Amino acid sequence: AGGTFLDFGDIICVIKESGDTVIISSDGTNTRNCGDKLTPTAGGFNGVMYRTVIIVDGDTDIDGWAAVGDLYINNAKDISDVPVTGDLYIDTKTGQNEVVSYANVKVSGVVYNPSLYNIEIHADANCELTADNPGTGAGQIYIVEGLITLNVNVKDNANPPVAISDALVYIDEDLDSGGSIANTTTDTNGDITQADYVGAVTTATLRVRKYGYKSYIGTVSLTVDTITSITLIPDPQQI
């Protein structure tokens, strides 16, 4: 799609081939409408833009968008439920290589990387993406398909249960080789930062431990997205 590109910072700017323009601030409070208007929703913006070139800057939430036209994301980020009838351009402003996760993102055209840095997309089974490689700049676009996401939450056995922070969580699909899927600690809510896996192995070993509690050892599936809840039992020998 043709059109003129404008950069107003952390806003959404839609330039239509017909000349109509829509400018909406990222929080939805400042809207200037010179053509078709988008409807702000609680999760961001939900609209269909026909024959457009769309620029998304900053941390604007575009989950749930339907973009009829080329979509330019100037700050590589995780996105979900975004169909694009056109091409998708992903740039990065961090000055380094990026890894992002896409869920149910379908692009009818080609995915481009106009930046100087590599961008790796971890795509779930619902994505439809075709990469231009190496892209229009010096960077590469890598699409890793079949992404599985793993989340773990750790609590104690109190009534009601209390989240356990700083528990050690280890997930490994091959204990005989180096590396792991996750080797991290839980936050104040008892959660780990989401772990991603792509590969042919179907199960992984899950270990959870913290001083004062009995250690947990089990398995987790690597065939579907999982949220695993673990209950740690106090160990009187460690108190």
CORGI-V319824 format. One line per field, one symbol per residue. ss: DSSP state (~ for helix, > for strand, _ for the rest). phi: phi as a letter, one per 30 degrees, with the letter a starting at -180 (. if undefined). A space follows every 10 residues. Layout:
ss = ???
phi = ???
//
This chain:
ss = __________ >>>>>>____ >>>>>_____ >>>_____>> >__>>>_>>> >>>>>>____ _____>>>>> >>>_____>> >>>>>__>>> _______>>> >>>>>>>___ >>______>> >>>____>__ >_________ >>>>>__>>> >>>>>>____ __>____>>> >>________ _>>>>_____ >___>>>___ __>>>>>>>_ __>__>>>>> >____>>>>> >>_>_~~~_
phi = .ckccbbcjd bcbcccddjd bbbbddcicb bcccadcdcd bddkbbabcc hbcccccice dcejdbcckd cccdbeadbb hbdbclcccc cbcdiadbbb ccbhcccdcb ccbddcbdbc cccddddbbb cdbcjdbddc cccccidccb bbbbbccdbd dcdcciddbb bbdaddcdia dbbbbdddci ccdeccbblc dcbbdcbbaa ejbddcbabb dccbdbbccc cccecddcc
//
